[in-house]
Structures are given as C-alpha cells and as structure tokens.
Amino acid sequence: MPLFCDLAHRRLASAKALAHHAHESRVSHRVAHSGAWLAPPPPPWKTPKPQFITYQARISVQSNGASSLLQKDGFPVGRKRVATLMRRMGIATIYRKPKTCAPETGAAHRIYPYLLRSLTIERPNQVWATDITYIPIATGFVYLVAIMDWASRKVLAWCLSNTLTTDFCVEALNEALAKYGSPEIFNTDQGAQFTDQDFSVVLQAKSIRISMDGKGRWVDNVFVERLWRSLKYEEVYLHAYGSIAEAKSGIAAWFEFYNRIRPHRE
C-alpha cells in the first residue's frame, strides 16, 4: 500500500510539473522584447452597457450605425457583434414593421393610373391623398388612416382600427367629404383597402378622379409619408400607449397641433 501511494504521488507531481512548464512556455511567448508584460486588450464583448445606452439615445439604433460610432471611440466591435449585444440588451431599431399595403387582384380591385406626375398643385380641394400606417400600443398594433389635402397639407379626417379592413377607410373618406366637399383628384396607394369597390364607389359617386401610386413608389405619396414620420417621431414613439383610447387621444391632440401650429415643408 505505501508503495502504491508513493507511485501515485510521483505521478501527480510529474503532471503538475508538466502543466507548470507548459504554462510558463505560453507566458514566455507573450512577453515583450523589453521584458515587460503586455496586457491583452479587453475583449470587445466587455463593452459596458451604459455605453450602448448612450448610443441608443444618439441614433435610431441600427447595428451598423452603432458599430461605427463605437469604433470611433476605440471599441473594436463589428456590426454582427453589436447586433448580438443589442438583442441581449433588448435594444431594437425603430422602423416600420407591419405591412399595411397589401395589393389584391381581380375585378373587385381595380388599379388606376397615377395622375399627379408633372401636375402643379396649388389650391385646396385640387388633390387629396390617403394612406394607412401602424400605431404600436401595449397589446400590439392598431392601424391609422388619414386623408390629407396636398395643397394645404391639412389632415381632413382620420380613423383608427384594430383590423385592416376597408370600412374604417370609408368612414374617414365620408367624414372628409362631409366636412370639406369633394376634391378633383383623390390619390392612394395600391393597397387592398383602396382598390376595394366599397372605397372607390364613394369617389365615383362624387365624380372624383382616382389616382394610384406606382407599385412600391412611396415617393408618389410623399406628403403623407412625411406626415407619418412626423407623427411617429414627435408623438407616437415618445409615448407608450396602453390602449386604443390612449392612442386616439394622443393622435387627436397632435393632429390639432399639426393643422393649426406646426409649420409644413414645401
């Protein structure tokens, strides 16, 4: 028994000696020529969380934008690493998510030509335009449709809905027509709500010419797109709506400000 224990102790001591020698060999290869130890730089994933919070406040955080700013400040991180850290920290970019423009085909969904190209728009009720966007709330999303006069940029009517059906668009259209009369041209995108006969028949009954954006051409309806951007960055993204009622109240107040006070781009 003592002989067995002695052999075991010798083997253990030998193993420790080999491990120590291997460690010293690795260390010797990481010593500078001057003999001073070169401490390795901290790994990029050690970037402190407050640093990312700073960049979140400075930009609409996308991984490529955040990585560029971090690299300028001395943090050697790439876009993919920043994207991973953003996911872990629950940071997400603010951008349009739900698809609100879903075209349909068939006899009940006619596509009309775009009538505004090279047209000089200079008076109220010459051209109206509409579009749908999403509004985030605590339980998901609701959808907002608004009708705008292109000459004055005034929001003539709007309506919220928790479904993307045609009826809330027709409701907003009828409200605008009742308050302000009829435009000469009404412009929309090619979304199913606007190509639906239930919507177009209201315009045809008033002898209003129908115009539709080219497929995928948001610039054809640029003033409504600017309206959505202003609404979201000045109102929606600054408030966490808990319900449709809260969203309706906040949006109503902002549209009142937009129509009466806020300056509009030409």
Buried (B, 14 or more C-beta within 10 A) or exposed (E): EEEEEEEEEEEEEEEEEEEEEEEEEEEEEEEEEEEEEEEEEEEBEEBEEEBBEEBBEEEEBBBEBBBBBBBEEEBEBBBEBBBBBBEEEEBEBEEEEEEBBEBEEEEEBEBBEBBBEEEEBEEBBBBBBBBBBBBBBEEEBBBBBBBBBBBEBBBBBBBBBEEBBBEBBBBBBEBBBEEBEBBBBBBBBBBBBBBBEEBBEBBEEEEBBBBBBBEEEBEBBBBBBBBBEBBBEEBBEEEEBEEBEBBBEBBEEBBEEBBEEEEEEE
